[in-house]
Amino acid sequence: MIVGVDVGTSVTKAQLVARDGRTGPAHEARSTLYTLPGNRVEQDMDEVIGTVVTVVRAAVADAAQFAPDEPVEALALTGQGDGLWLRDARGRPVGRALSWMDGRAAPVLEGWSADGTTDAVFRRTGAGMFPGAAGPLLAHLAAHEPERLAAAETAGYCVDALTQRFTGERTVDASDASVPFLDVSTRTYDDEALGLCGLSDWRGLLADPAPPGTLFGLLPKVAAELGLPAGLPVSAGPFDIPACGFGSGLEKTGQGNLIIGTTLACQVLAADPAPGSGEPAGMVLATPYADRYLRVMPAMIGTAGLDWLLGMLGVRIEELDALLAQSPYGAGGVTALPFLSTSGERAPFVDARARGRLDGLSPLTGRADLVRALCEAVAYSARHCLETLGVAGEITACGGGARSGEWGRIFAGVLGRDVHVREDAVGIRGAARVAWDALGTAPETPASSFARVSRADPEAVSYYEDGYHRYLDTLEKARQSW
């Protein structure tokens, strides 16, 4: 069995995954997200690592009862991507980690968008940058805190920060390294992309990506803390978006995956690294498999906006399905733009000024109509992302929002096809799959064994086809006024 760990933005989870597909109890620990003036969002790296130790120890304690005849074969890590986790030569933090939600570098990105830098980097690496990406954050620190960069040996990410602390290895997973400076076809950094961003002098801070299939050994001192044997193989990545894709069952090129979480991540498995059509947004990721890439649109919309609306209306999340069922297709004439992040939007377009809205209100509008309009708008955005990425096959879904059967039917109707839903431990399952592949031992049960399917109703498909094009028209006009 595998001990899987998923380090989220504020919650770290760990559980055992057996070869037959069973998962052990999920153990969670929260870490602090510091939201500060100047659109800064930070985390304490040592605190985050402490949460990992806590949940891994709890998961390991389940092993004897959970699968007494199976040994622990590896520790599989995944977690949040992007941001900037600066470390010194011993792997200690150089200040707090800058979250992927951090907005301090927005002025940098605005300048790069105006002078063509963003587009030029996108054409070279397929990475559409946003304020919380490593490129703008590095440039911001180079301009305002160069002494901090000078004190660091590594400018990395969450998962490789854990890996260095647990194994002593200075490394990075290719998926994390992909944004924004990696040539994903060669898995080497594009020096011209670095130069375009004015960061050539800081190239040494970027660790070289580990080759596909690399495993590291757990340090004795750390192993004792975790309750695991010294030298146990450690699989370090991919980060959470690709891990969820593989944990949901992405196997064939053209297949798509939706992660309906706090934010909405849309991804398509591809055989070549060319970015999808459209504006410089999203990313192309190297994966643990040398001949496969992920085209990704990590939109900022998702369940966070829904939570805000439900809170405003005094509705509990447990009431969501019943509420959606009370409103017909089209939400009684109410429509929405779902851009409810203070950071604006980053996929399938980048605009820090993007904001949400509700239209078509009347005295007949009820709470159910408002909620349905927002849920339909998120589904429209998902279709916008997936079509931009070039989806051509089966679509899977996971994340907290995927637990809603009614919302799942909205997604299926808008996308015009059935949506295959995997509900439990998806990121951890994906990390475990990568670990087993690196060990050369496949699990007995593939990740493509899904819990349920949200069916596409023909009437809904017909209605939402027109609704989607109205959404695109409204969006285009709104973008001109933001």
Disulfide bonds with the S-S distance in Angstrom:
none
